Amino acid sequence: MRTVFTALRHAISAGKNTVLVTILSHTGSAPRGAGSQMLVGKHGLMAGTVGGGAVEGRAIEEALRLLQDGGGAEIREYPLHPSLKDDIGMVCGGEVTVLLSPVTPAWRDTVENVEARFRGQTGGTLWLSTKDNSAPIVTDKGAECPADGYFPVNMPASQRVVIFGAGHISRALTPLLRMVDFEITVFDDRPEFAVKEAFPHAETVLCGSYDTIEALLPLKDDDFIVVLTSGHSNDFQVLEQVLRREFPYVGVIGSAAKTAAVNKQLWAAGISKEATDRVHTPIGLAIGAVTPEEIAISITGELIAVRAQRRN
């Protein structure tokens, strides 16, 4: 969703006409669920997806027609079974209902509000008009419908990933995390590595001592912690502080021998075995990753899995 709204902000600023496509409901084995979105411009898909395939193709066609005709918001239903009338060539079974919302300049404030909520990791609800081109309304999560004829889209609070270590894997990891809507902070004790220009996809890049993290970087209870430092002693310094609290995810790169050595130090420092057992190490999904890019993909996959489990 964040990627779609970033593209939407750029389009509004550039004066480009677009249509926001949102899945209102689905039955059966539809590719994407309610609330999934994509943005369509005069040249076709700009950002996001409503599942690909024939549903997405038909929705893009409808959006392009709206851009040409200048019509208002429309609702369309797409059957996903060959035996149903108006079959679109899919055999998933069920039906997808989408809302086509032509974007007007009046949306600007709403779009900025949505992006600010993502940056602030607050989330909320986006209410889209199903009857005209009125600008969407943003409320806190759980608020009642602001008016008749509005459909709610959940805006989950952004999840922050704090990466300790600014080496090759971290450089490969940050663009992947941004692509899947994580907030990113990178922390390293080496000034030549903790450089913002090296991490254009990170919100924050900090340089400081690993033994006093909180002095420079207050950690939040729902942060995901990724430890990719340059050595055992740095790993120990980070983990000795992090594992005195409970975070939804702590992952550390390293071999079994390295993990055993660091754990021994942590236990001696008063960290419980229960705490060290919660650490994901070796970090990432077991896909046989070797290169920094492959390892970055495996880490991203694991973070997506943990995030999805928490949301569910």
LINTA-V612087 format. One record per residue. RES is the residue in three letters. SS is DSSP state (helix for helix, strand for strand, loop for the rest). Layout:
RES:SS
RES:SS
This chain:
MET:loop
ARG:helix
THR:helix
VAL:helix
PHE:helix
THR:helix
ALA:helix
LEU:helix
ARG:helix
HIS:helix
ALA:helix
ILE:helix
SER:helix
ALA:loop
GLY:loop
LYS:loop
ASN:loop
THR:loop
VAL:strand
LEU:strand
VAL:strand
THR:strand
ILE:strand
LEU:strand
SER:strand
HIS:strand
THR:strand
GLY:strand
SER:loop
ALA:loop
PRO:loop
ARG:loop
GLY:loop
ALA:loop
GLY:loop
SER:loop
GLN:strand
MET:strand
LEU:strand
VAL:strand
GLY:strand
LYS:loop
HIS:loop
GLY:strand
LEU:strand
MET:strand
ALA:strand
GLY:strand
THR:loop
VAL:loop
GLY:loop
GLY:loop
GLY:helix
ALA:helix
VAL:helix
GLU:helix
GLY:helix
ARG:helix
ALA:helix
ILE:helix
GLU:helix
GLU:helix
ALA:helix
LEU:helix
ARG:helix
LEU:helix
LEU:helix
GLN:helix
ASP:helix
GLY:loop
GLY:loop
GLY:loop
ALA:loop
GLU:strand
ILE:strand
ARG:strand
GLU:strand
TYR:strand
PRO:strand
LEU:loop
HIS:loop
PRO:loop
SER:loop
LEU:loop
LYS:loop
ASP:loop
ASP:loop
ILE:loop
GLY:loop
MET:loop
VAL:loop
CYS:loop
GLY:loop
GLY:strand
GLU:strand
VAL:strand
THR:strand
VAL:strand
LEU:strand
LEU:strand
SER:strand
PRO:strand
VAL:loop
THR:loop
PRO:helix
ALA:helix
TRP:helix
ARG:helix
ASP:helix
THR:helix
VAL:helix
GLU:helix
ASN:helix
VAL:helix
GLU:helix
ALA:helix
ARG:helix
PHE:helix
ARG:helix
GLY:loop
GLN:loop
THR:loop
GLY:loop
GLY:strand
THR:strand
LEU:strand
TRP:strand
LEU:strand
SER:strand
THR:loop
LYS:loop
ASP:loop
ASN:loop
SER:loop
ALA:loop
PRO:loop
ILE:strand
VAL:strand
THR:strand
ASP:loop
LYS:loop
GLY:loop
ALA:loop
GLU:loop
CYS:loop
PRO:loop
ALA:loop
ASP:loop
GLY:loop
TYR:strand
PHE:strand
PRO:strand
VAL:strand
ASN:strand
MET:strand
PRO:loop
ALA:loop
SER:loop
GLN:strand
ARG:strand
VAL:strand
VAL:strand
ILE:strand
PHE:strand
GLY:loop
ALA:loop
GLY:loop
HIS:helix
ILE:helix
SER:helix
ARG:helix
ALA:helix
LEU:helix
THR:helix
PRO:helix
LEU:helix
LEU:helix
ARG:helix
MET:helix
VAL:loop
ASP:loop
PHE:strand
GLU:strand
ILE:strand
THR:strand
VAL:strand
PHE:strand
ASP:strand
ASP:loop
ARG:loop
PRO:loop
GLU:loop
PHE:loop
ALA:loop
VAL:loop
LYS:helix
GLU:helix
ALA:helix
PHE:loop
PRO:loop
HIS:loop
ALA:loop
GLU:loop
THR:strand
VAL:strand
LEU:strand
CYS:strand
GLY:loop
SER:loop
TYR:helix
ASP:helix
THR:helix
ILE:helix
GLU:helix
ALA:helix
LEU:helix
LEU:loop
PRO:loop
LEU:loop
LYS:loop
ASP:loop
ASP:loop
ASP:loop
PHE:strand
ILE:strand
VAL:strand
VAL:strand
LEU:loop
THR:loop
SER:loop
GLY:loop
HIS:helix
SER:helix
ASN:helix
ASP:helix
PHE:helix
GLN:helix
VAL:helix
LEU:helix
GLU:helix
GLN:helix
VAL:helix
LEU:loop
ARG:loop
ARG:loop
GLU:loop
PHE:loop
PRO:loop
TYR:strand
VAL:strand
GLY:strand
VAL:strand
ILE:loop
GLY:loop
SER:loop
ALA:helix
ALA:helix
LYS:helix
THR:helix
ALA:helix
ALA:helix
VAL:helix
ASN:helix
LYS:helix
GLN:helix
LEU:helix
TRP:helix
ALA:helix
ALA:loop
GLY:loop
ILE:loop
SER:loop
LYS:helix
GLU:helix
ALA:helix
THR:helix
ASP:helix
ARG:loop
VAL:loop
HIS:strand
THR:loop
PRO:loop
ILE:loop
GLY:loop
LEU:loop
ALA:loop
ILE:loop
GLY:loop
ALA:loop
VAL:loop
THR:loop
PRO:helix
GLU:helix
GLU:helix
ILE:helix
ALA:helix
ILE:helix
SER:helix
ILE:helix
THR:helix
GLY:helix
GLU:helix
LEU:helix
ILE:helix
ALA:helix
VAL:helix
ARG:helix
ALA:helix
GLN:helix
ARG:helix
ARG:helix
ASN:loop
